[in-house]
Amino acid sequence: MAEPTLYLFDGYNLLHAGGFADVRELRDSKGGVVRGVLVRVSDNQYHQEQAFIDPDEIPELLRGIDTILRTRSNPTSFSAFELRYVTRGALEVSAYNTDAYVQYAIQAGRVTTATALNLNRDEIVKFRAMLVAASDRLAAAAQR
């Protein structure tokens, strides 16, 4: 399964990327430069979707991921559970159980979606670390 790729944008400049880099100029409705993180998720070699995360949304997303990572077993009395955190830009991080194991997923997209399924805890921890690094780079870029 292909893992999610993060792109960090500062207007037209690509500040950080993992995997294939796709540089675009992003501007708001008033012509101002838009900063943020673009997460691209591929669920096979032919299909991928993306979600944009605003810098002000990253701290809450990190807290949501932390909550998801604390889930190590089914917290319900039912045989199956799913726990999700969804951003305004259509990024979803979730935990769910398959038999006795908790697994994770990352999904992007609004109309059509791409989902990296059956991720383990270490992959979500790595994804979280990428978001922290992206947030730090955005903060540094905003100070320039």
Contacts in CASP RR format, 6 or more apart in sequence:
PFRMAT RR
TARGET T0000
AUTHOR 0000-0000-0000
METHOD contacts of the structure
MODEL  1
MAEPTLYLFDGYNLLHAGGFADVRELRDSKGGVVRGVLVRVSDNQYHQEQ
AFIDPDEIPELLRGIDTILRTRSNPTSFSAFELRYVTRGALEVSAYNTDA
YVQYAIQAGRVTTATALNLNRDEIVKFRAMLVAASDRLAAAAQR
1 43 0 8 1.000
1 116 0 8 1.000
1 117 0 8 1.000
1 118 0 8 1.000
1 119 0 8 1.000
2 41 0 8 1.000
2 42 0 8 1.000
2 43 0 8 1.000
2 44 0 8 1.000
2 45 0 8 1.000
2 116 0 8 1.000
3 116 0 8 1.000
3 119 0 8 1.000
3 123 0 8 1.000
3 126 0 8 1.000
3 127 0 8 1.000
4 39 0 8 1.000
4 40 0 8 1.000
4 41 0 8 1.000
4 106 0 8 1.000
4 108 0 8 1.000
4 116 0 8 1.000
4 127 0 8 1.000
5 17 0 8 1.000
5 18 0 8 1.000
5 19 0 8 1.000
5 20 0 8 1.000
5 39 0 8 1.000
5 40 0 8 1.000
5 41 0 8 1.000
5 42 0 8 1.000
6 16 0 8 1.000
6 17 0 8 1.000
6 18 0 8 1.000
6 37 0 8 1.000
6 38 0 8 1.000
6 39 0 8 1.000
6 40 0 8 1.000
6 130 0 8 1.000
6 131 0 8 1.000
6 134 0 8 1.000
7 14 0 8 1.000
7 16 0 8 1.000
7 17 0 8 1.000
7 18 0 8 1.000
7 21 0 8 1.000
7 22 0 8 1.000
7 37 0 8 1.000
7 38 0 8 1.000
7 39 0 8 1.000
7 40 0 8 1.000
8 14 0 8 1.000
8 15 0 8 1.000
8 16 0 8 1.000
8 17 0 8 1.000
8 36 0 8 1.000
8 37 0 8 1.000
8 38 0 8 1.000
8 134 0 8 1.000
8 137 0 8 1.000
8 138 0 8 1.000
9 15 0 8 1.000
9 23 0 8 1.000
9 24 0 8 1.000
9 26 0 8 1.000
9 34 0 8 1.000
9 35 0 8 1.000
9 36 0 8 1.000
9 37 0 8 1.000
9 38 0 8 1.000
10 33 0 8 1.000
10 35 0 8 1.000
10 138 0 8 1.000
10 141 0 8 1.000
11 25 0 8 1.000
11 26 0 8 1.000
11 27 0 8 1.000
11 33 0 8 1.000
11 34 0 8 1.000
11 35 0 8 1.000
12 23 0 8 1.000
12 24 0 8 1.000
12 25 0 8 1.000
13 23 0 8 1.000
14 21 0 8 1.000
14 23 0 8 1.000
15 137 0 8 1.000
15 138 0 8 1.000
15 141 0 8 1.000
16 133 0 8 1.000
16 134 0 8 1.000
16 137 0 8 1.000
20 40 0 8 1.000
22 40 0 8 1.000
26 33 0 8 1.000
26 34 0 8 1.000
26 36 0 8 1.000
26 52 0 8 1.000
27 33 0 8 1.000
27 34 0 8 1.000
28 34 0 8 1.000
35 55 0 8 1.000
35 138 0 8 1.000
35 141 0 8 1.000
35 142 0 8 1.000
36 52 0 8 1.000
36 53 0 8 1.000
36 54 0 8 1.000
36 55 0 8 1.000
36 134 0 8 1.000
36 138 0 8 1.000
37 52 0 8 1.000
37 53 0 8 1.000
37 55 0 8 1.000
37 58 0 8 1.000
37 131 0 8 1.000
37 134 0 8 1.000
37 135 0 8 1.000
37 138 0 8 1.000
38 50 0 8 1.000
38 51 0 8 1.000
38 52 0 8 1.000
38 53 0 8 1.000
39 50 0 8 1.000
39 51 0 8 1.000
39 52 0 8 1.000
39 53 0 8 1.000
39 91 0 8 1.000
39 106 0 8 1.000
39 108 0 8 1.000
40 48 0 8 1.000
40 49 0 8 1.000
40 50 0 8 1.000
40 108 0 8 1.000
41 48 0 8 1.000
41 49 0 8 1.000
41 50 0 8 1.000
41 51 0 8 1.000
41 106 0 8 1.000
41 107 0 8 1.000
41 108 0 8 1.000
41 109 0 8 1.000
41 114 0 8 1.000
41 115 0 8 1.000
41 116 0 8 1.000
42 48 0 8 1.000
42 114 0 8 1.000
42 116 0 8 1.000
43 114 0 8 1.000
43 115 0 8 1.000
43 116 0 8 1.000
43 117 0 8 1.000
47 114 0 8 1.000
48 114 0 8 1.000
49 107 0 8 1.000
49 108 0 8 1.000
49 109 0 8 1.000
49 112 0 8 1.000
49 113 0 8 1.000
49 114 0 8 1.000
50 108 0 8 1.000
50 109 0 8 1.000
51 87 0 8 1.000
51 89 0 8 1.000
51 90 0 8 1.000
51 91 0 8 1.000
51 108 0 8 1.000
51 109 0 8 1.000
52 89 0 8 1.000
53 61 0 8 1.000
53 87 0 8 1.000
53 89 0 8 1.000
53 91 0 8 1.000
53 131 0 8 1.000
54 88 0 8 1.000
54 89 0 8 1.000
55 135 0 8 1.000
55 138 0 8 1.000
55 139 0 8 1.000
55 142 0 8 1.000
57 87 0 8 1.000
57 88 0 8 1.000
58 131 0 8 1.000
58 134 0 8 1.000
58 135 0 8 1.000
58 138 0 8 1.000
59 135 0 8 1.000
61 85 0 8 1.000
61 87 0 8 1.000
61 91 0 8 1.000
61 93 0 8 1.000
61 131 0 8 1.000
62 128 0 8 1.000
62 131 0 8 1.000
62 132 0 8 1.000
62 135 0 8 1.000
64 85 0 8 1.000
64 93 0 8 1.000
65 85 0 8 1.000
65 93 0 8 1.000
65 124 0 8 1.000
65 127 0 8 1.000
65 128 0 8 1.000
65 131 0 8 1.000
66 128 0 8 1.000
67 83 0 8 1.000
67 85 0 8 1.000
68 83 0 8 1.000
68 85 0 8 1.000
68 93 0 8 1.000
68 94 0 8 1.000
68 95 0 8 1.000
68 104 0 8 1.000
68 124 0 8 1.000
69 95 0 8 1.000
69 121 0 8 1.000
69 124 0 8 1.000
69 125 0 8 1.000
69 128 0 8 1.000
71 83 0 8 1.000
71 95 0 8 1.000
71 102 0 8 1.000
72 102 0 8 1.000
73 97 0 8 1.000
73 102 0 8 1.000
74 80 0 8 1.000
74 81 0 8 1.000
74 97 0 8 1.000
74 102 0 8 1.000
75 81 0 8 1.000
75 83 0 8 1.000
80 96 0 8 1.000
80 97 0 8 1.000
81 96 0 8 1.000
81 97 0 8 1.000
82 94 0 8 1.000
82 95 0 8 1.000
82 96 0 8 1.000
83 94 0 8 1.000
83 95 0 8 1.000
83 96 0 8 1.000
84 92 0 8 1.000
84 93 0 8 1.000
84 94 0 8 1.000
85 92 0 8 1.000
85 93 0 8 1.000
85 94 0 8 1.000
86 92 0 8 1.000
89 110 0 8 1.000
90 108 0 8 1.000
90 109 0 8 1.000
90 110 0 8 1.000
90 113 0 8 1.000
91 106 0 8 1.000
91 107 0 8 1.000
91 108 0 8 1.000
91 109 0 8 1.000
92 105 0 8 1.000
92 106 0 8 1.000
92 107 0 8 1.000
92 108 0 8 1.000
93 104 0 8 1.000
93 105 0 8 1.000
93 106 0 8 1.000
93 124 0 8 1.000
93 127 0 8 1.000
94 104 0 8 1.000
94 105 0 8 1.000
94 106 0 8 1.000
94 107 0 8 1.000
95 102 0 8 1.000
95 103 0 8 1.000
95 104 0 8 1.000
96 102 0 8 1.000
96 103 0 8 1.000
96 104 0 8 1.000
96 105 0 8 1.000
97 103 0 8 1.000
98 118 0 8 1.000
102 121 0 8 1.000
103 117 0 8 1.000
103 118 0 8 1.000
103 119 0 8 1.000
103 120 0 8 1.000
104 119 0 8 1.000
104 120 0 8 1.000
104 121 0 8 1.000
104 123 0 8 1.000
104 124 0 8 1.000
105 115 0 8 1.000
105 116 0 8 1.000
105 117 0 8 1.000
105 118 0 8 1.000
105 119 0 8 1.000
106 115 0 8 1.000
106 116 0 8 1.000
106 119 0 8 1.000
106 124 0 8 1.000
106 127 0 8 1.000
107 113 0 8 1.000
107 114 0 8 1.000
107 115 0 8 1.000
107 116 0 8 1.000
108 114 0 8 1.000
END
